[in-house]
Amino acid sequence: MPNADITKILSKDDVKALRAGFDVAYMTDGARNALINRLPRCKNLINADIELFYRADYGDRNGEIGAPAREKVVLASLAVSGNWDMAIIHMYWGLALKDGLSPAEVGEVILLSGTYSGVQVISVGLAKVASTFTMLKSAVDAGVTSSEYIIQLLLGVPMHDVQAQQAAAKAAKAEKKAAKAEKPAKAEKPEKAEKPAKAEKPAKAEKPEKAEKPAKAEKPAKAEKPAKAAETPPA
């Protein structure tokens, strides 16, 4: 649809599907790894750039403009510089963000950029928007909405190859899930036999009461001594 109204190529449901399949971690990690692998020396610079502008919570700190506004700035810069390969990726990025840009806003960024930098930006830019949106529409219709596969389409991988990759990944996932389900359930441990109740110990025989000791026989009272006879006085 080279001459189609860019605001009508993608329906609201199409945009919703793209946003549901958008993976911000995949996008940022992919960009990070691609640059660092090419030149490891730039690792600190790229990590700092992502920490500053591409965090998941970008926009929460004082002065930060938020992800949708960031994508407008990036897209405008790429359009003005003529870097259309990167611009189409950020058309998708800005569109697929949660609460991201509408198709009309993507076109507005191109229009405003060309107003200040030249009509060629408008003519080339709007054609790129139309072709990108048409490709995204085809992807949604084919059931391809994951960022992993959308990026491949944007980089020029044919649709049938992308669909084949997606189908293979789904089959491998289903096979893994089935294999996991087939594992025999662990045999339940037999219940422990109840220990026999301990036999009650026989009650201790009561000790016989001690026999009372016989009372001691009273000692017989001592016989009183006879009184001494009175002495006879001498005659």
ZAMARGU-4260 file (C-alpha; in steps of 0.2 Angstrom, whole numbers, plus 5000, padded with zeros to 4 digits):
<rodrens>
0) 5000/5000/5000 | 5013/5013/4995 | 5000/5027/4993 | 4988/5022/5007 | 4983/5034/5021
5) 4996/5029/5034 | 4984/5032/5048 | 4972/5018/5042 | 4984/5004/5037 | 4985/4998/5055
10) 4968/4995/5065 | 4967/4998/5083 | 4967/4979/5085 | 4983/4977/5075 | 4991/4990/5086
15) 4985/4981/5102 | 4992/4964/5095 | 5009/4972/5092 | 5009/4979/5110 | 5004/4963/5117
20) 5019/4954/5109 | 5032/4968/5112 | 5046/4963/5123 | 5056/4979/5129 | 5070/4968/5137
25) 5073/4959/5121 | 5074/4975/5111 | 5086/4983/5123 | 5097/4968/5125 | 5097/4965/5107
30) 5103/4982/5103 | 5116/4981/5118 | 5123/4965/5112 | 5124/4969/5094 | 5135/4985/5097
35) 5146/4977/5111 | 5149/4962/5101 | 5155/4973/5087 | 5166/4983/5098 | 5168/4977/5116
40) 5177/4993/5120 | 5161/5003/5119 | 5153/4992/5133 | 5153/5005/5147 | 5146/5018/5135
45) 5132/5008/5128 | 5127/5002/5146 | 5127/5020/5152 | 5116/5025/5137 | 5103/5011/5141
50) 5103/5015/5160 | 5100/5034/5156 | 5087/5032/5142 | 5081/5014/5140 | 5077/5008/5158
55) 5060/5000/5160 | 5055/5014/5172 | 5062/5028/5161 | 5052/5043/5164 | 5050/5041/5183
60) 5065/5051/5188 | 5064/5070/5188 | 5067/5078/5171 | 5065/5062/5161 | 5053/5064/5147
65) 5047/5046/5146 | 5048/5032/5133 | 5035/5038/5121 | 5042/5055/5120 | 5060/5048/5119
70) 5055/5038/5103 | 5048/5054/5095 | 5065/5062/5098 | 5075/5047/5092 | 5064/5045/5076
75) 5065/5063/5072 | 5085/5062/5074 | 5086/5047/5063 | 5074/5054/5050 | 5084/5070/5048
80) 5100/5061/5047 | 5093/5049/5034 | 5096/5033/5044 | 5080/5024/5038 | 5086/5007/5043
85) 5086/5012/5061 | 5071/5024/5059 | 5059/5009/5054 | 5065/5000/5070 | 5060/5015/5080
90) 5044/5017/5071 | 5039/5000/5077 | 5047/5003/5094 | 5037/5019/5097 | 5021/5011/5091
95) 5022/4995/5101 | 5027/5003/5118 | 5013/5002/5131 | 5004/5018/5129 | 5015/5021/5114
100) 5013/5032/5098 | 4998/5031/5087 | 5001/5028/5068 | 4996/5046/5066 | 5009/5052/5078
105) 5023/5043/5069 | 5018/5052/5053 | 5017/5068/5063 | 5035/5066/5069 | 5041/5063/5051
110) 5031/5078/5044 | 5038/5090/5058 | 5056/5084/5055 | 5055/5087/5036 | 5047/5104/5039
115) 5064/5110/5047 | 5076/5099/5037 | 5069/5097/5020 | 5055/5091/5010 | 5064/5075/5005
120) 5063/5069/5023 | 5044/5070/5022 | 5043/5061/5005 | 5055/5048/5009 | 5049/5047/5027
125) 5031/5045/5024 | 5035/5031/5011 | 5045/5022/5024 | 5031/5023/5037 | 5018/5016/5024
130) 5030/5001/5020 | 5034/4998/5038 | 5015/4999/5043 | 5010/4987/5029 | 5023/4974/5034
135) 5017/4975/5052 | 5000/4973/5046 | 5005/4957/5036 | 5014/4951/5052 | 4999/4953/5063
140) 4988/4944/5050 | 5000/4930/5049 | 5000/4928/5068 | 5018/4935/5070 | 5018/4948/5084
145) 5033/4944/5095 | 5047/4957/5095 | 5059/4943/5091 | 5051/4939/5075 | 5045/4957/5070
150) 5063/4963/5071 | 5069/4950/5059 | 5055/4955/5047 | 5061/4973/5049 | 5079/4968/5045
155) 5074/4960/5029 | 5071/4941/5033 | 5057/4935/5022 | 5040/4931/5030 | 5040/4913/5026
160) 5057/4910/5035 | 5051/4920/5050 | 5035/4910/5051 | 5045/4893/5050 | 5056/4899/5064
165) 5041/4903/5075 | 5033/4887/5071 | 5048/4877/5075 | 5050/4886/5092 | 5032/4883/5096
170) 5034/4864/5091 | 5050/4863/5102 | 5041/4871/5117 | 5026/4859/5115 | 5037/4844/5114
175) 5046/4849/5130 | 5030/4852/5139 | 5023/4835/5133 | 5039/4826/5139 | 5038/4834/5155
180) 5020/4828/5157 | 5025/4810/5153 | 5037/4808/5167 | 5030/4795/5179 | 5023/4802/5194
185) 5034/4798/5209 | 5028/4783/5218 | 5019/4788/5234 | 5028/4782/5249 | 5019/4768/5258
190) 5011/4774/5274 | 5021/4770/5289 | 5013/4755/5299 | 5006/4761/5315 | 5017/4755/5329
195) 5009/4743/5340 | 5003/4750/5356 | 5015/4747/5370 | 5008/4734/5382 | 5003/4742/5398
200) 5015/4738/5412 | 5007/4727/5426 | 5003/4737/5441 | 5016/4736/5454 | 5010/4724/5468
205) 5006/4734/5483 | 5018/4732/5497 | 5010/4723/5512 | 5008/4734/5527 | 5021/4732/5540
210) 5014/4722/5555 | 5013/4733/5570 | 5026/4730/5582 | 5019/4722/5598 | 5019/4735/5612
215) 5033/4733/5624 | 5028/4725/5640 | 5028/4737/5654 | 5042/4734/5666 | 5036/4729/5684
220) 5036/4743/5696 | 5051/4742/5708 | 5047/4735/5725 | 5048/4749/5738 | 5062/4746/5750
225) 5056/4742/5768 | 5057/4756/5779 | 5072/4755/5791 | 5067/4750/5809 | 5067/4764/5821
230) 5083/4764/5831 | 5080/4758/5850 | 5087/4771/5861 | 5100/4765/5873 | 5093/4761/5890
</rodrens>
